[in-house]
Amino acid sequence: MSTPVTPQLIKQLRDRTDQPMGLCQQALKQSDGDMDKAIAWLQQQNSKMGVKREANETAEGRIGVFFDNSAKVAAIVEMRCESAPSAKSDQFIALANDIAKHVASSKAADVAATLVEPFAGKGSVLDRINDTVGVIREKMILQKFSRLAGGVFGSYVHHDGSVGVIVECKGAAANDDVIRDVAAHIAALNPPYANVSDVPADVLEKEKALVKADMDADPKNQGKPANILEKISEGKLRTKLAEIVLSEQQMANEMKYPKTSVGAALKKAGLEPVKFVRYKVGAVAL
């Protein structure tokens, strides 16, 4: 026995799915007014739309982040779409954050495995993406993700969603304000390494060789005692490392952290940097 398709029922389906009113009306008519069947019908149509737009280019997008310090999990994702306005839409922002939240607690090793996982009891992850495809009418893909676990986390996403960072630290408790400032620093300066210990031996030797060459070429160093030359060399090496090592860099927000390195700012909060992941939409992994 069918249920009458009333304006109230159409609005209810619209509120649950965020799909266009006309499409909600069609779904209910196709499903004899059955809400669950109508939702399944909409998911099927959205899936068909995703396939139809498969060849379209996804040059725009945004970064989504999620962390839960009580569960000690975090994730960062790059979601792609076709146009810049869509990347800035509330629906796409919500999608990126929803997928990041899912990835944080998932065990899937790659994108393909992630897409077929159940999503919040409402179909699969791909279904969640296709729901937004049905609203915005653009191809959308999960481009990549990274998952972190076991530490203390903080994050930052640039206002336009183009750059995002997840930071993992060691410490007894999180300090959201400081870690967020460090994440914003990473977003701006993009250092390759978190700590000096992370710098590969060959890179460190190269930096030491450059310092030695500079000192040997400086006539002011001629005749200076060995202990003085060693201190000068150490200072120059620290300056070199500050160009590539997060913990050695001066905090980008100098007004808030005057003459303070990233390592010192975190140490004051009882934290130590472990690792970070920085994503930029469209960036090619090296």
Long-range contacts (C-beta under 8 A, 24 or more apart in sequence): 2-32, 2-33, 3-32, 3-33, 3-34, 4-33, 5-29, 5-33, 9-33, 9-35, 13-38, 13-39, 13-42, 17-42, 17-131, 17-134, 18-91, 18-131, 18-135, 19-131, 19-134, 19-135, 20-135, 23-134, 42-131, 42-134, 43-123, 43-127, 43-130, 43-131, 45-134, 46-127, 46-130, 46-131, 46-133, 46-134, 47-126, 47-127, 47-130, 49-130, 49-133, 49-134, 49-137, 50-126, 50-129, 50-130, 50-133, 50-139, 50-140, 53-82, 53-133, 53-138, 53-139, 54-139, 56-82, 56-138, 56-139, 57-82, 58-82, 58-139, 58-140, 58-141, 58-143, 59-282, 60-84, 60-86, 60-87, 60-281, 61-87, 61-143, 61-161, 61-281, 61-282, 62-87, 62-88, 62-92, 62-93, 62-96, 62-157, 62-160, 62-161, 62-162, 62-164, 62-281, 63-96, 63-157, 63-158, 63-161, 63-162, 63-163, 63-164, 63-279, 63-280, 63-281, 64-93, 64-95, 64-96, 64-97, 64-98, 64-99, 64-100, 64-157, 64-164, 65-97, 65-100, 65-155, 65-156, 65-157, 65-164, 65-165, 65-166, 66-97, 66-100, 66-101, 66-103, 66-104, 66-155, 67-104, 67-153, 67-154, 67-155, 67-166, 68-104, 68-153, 69-152, 69-153, 69-174, 71-104, 71-105, 72-149, 72-150, 72-151, 72-152, 72-153, 73-104, 73-105, 73-147, 73-148, 73-149, 74-104, 74-147, 74-148, 74-149, 74-151, 74-153, 74-155, 74-166, 74-168, 75-100, 75-101, 75-103, 75-104, 75-145, 75-146, 75-147, 75-148, 75-166, 76-100, 76-145, 76-146, 76-155, 76-164, 76-165, 76-166, 76-277, 76-279, 77-103, 77-142, 77-143, 77-144, 77-145, 77-279, 78-142, 78-143, 78-144, 78-145, 78-279, 78-281, 79-140, 79-141, 79-142, 79-143, 80-140, 80-141, 80-142, 80-143, 80-281, 81-136, 81-138, 81-139, 81-140, 82-138, 82-139, 83-138, 86-136, 86-138, 87-161, 87-281, 88-160, 88-161, 89-136, 91-132, 91-135, 91-136, 92-132, 92-136, 92-140, 93-161, 94-132, 95-128, 95-129, 95-132, 95-140, 96-161, 98-128, 99-125, 99-128, 99-129, 99-142, 99-145, 100-145, 102-128, 103-145, 103-147, 104-147, 106-147, 111-142, 111-143, 111-144, 111-145, 114-142, 114-145, 115-142, 144-279, 144-285, 146-277, 146-279, 148-275, 148-277, 151-274, 152-179, 152-271, 153-179, 154-178, 154-179, 154-180, 154-182, 154-183, 155-179, 155-180, 155-183, 156-180, 156-183, 156-184, 156-186, 156-187, 158-187, 161-281, 162-280, 162-281, 163-187, 163-278, 163-279, 163-280, 163-281, 164-278, 164-279, 165-276, 165-277, 165-278, 165-279, 166-276, 166-277, 167-273, 167-275, 167-276, 168-273, 168-274, 168-275, 168-276, 169-266, 169-271, 169-272, 169-273, 169-274, 170-271, 170-272, 170-274, 171-266, 171-269, 171-270, 171-271, 171-272, 172-270, 173-270, 175-269, 175-270, 175-271, 178-265, 178-266, 178-268, 178-269, 178-271, 179-266, 179-269, 179-271, 181-251, 181-253, 181-256, 181-257, 181-265, 182-246, 182-251, 182-262, 182-265, 182-266, 182-273, 183-276, 184-252, 184-253, 185-246, 185-249, 185-251, 185-252, 185-253, 185-262, 186-246, 186-276, 186-278, 187-278, 188-252, 189-249, 189-252, 190-278, 191-244, 191-245, 191-246, 191-249, 192-244, 192-245, 193-244, 193-245, 193-246, 194-245, 194-246, 194-247, 194-273, 194-274, 194-275, 194-276, 195-245, 195-246, 195-247, 195-263, 195-273, 196-241, 196-245, 196-247, 196-248, 198-245, 199-241, 199-244, 199-245, 203-244, 207-237, 207-240, 207-241, 208-237, 210-240, 211-236, 211-237, 211-240, 246-273, 246-276, 247-273
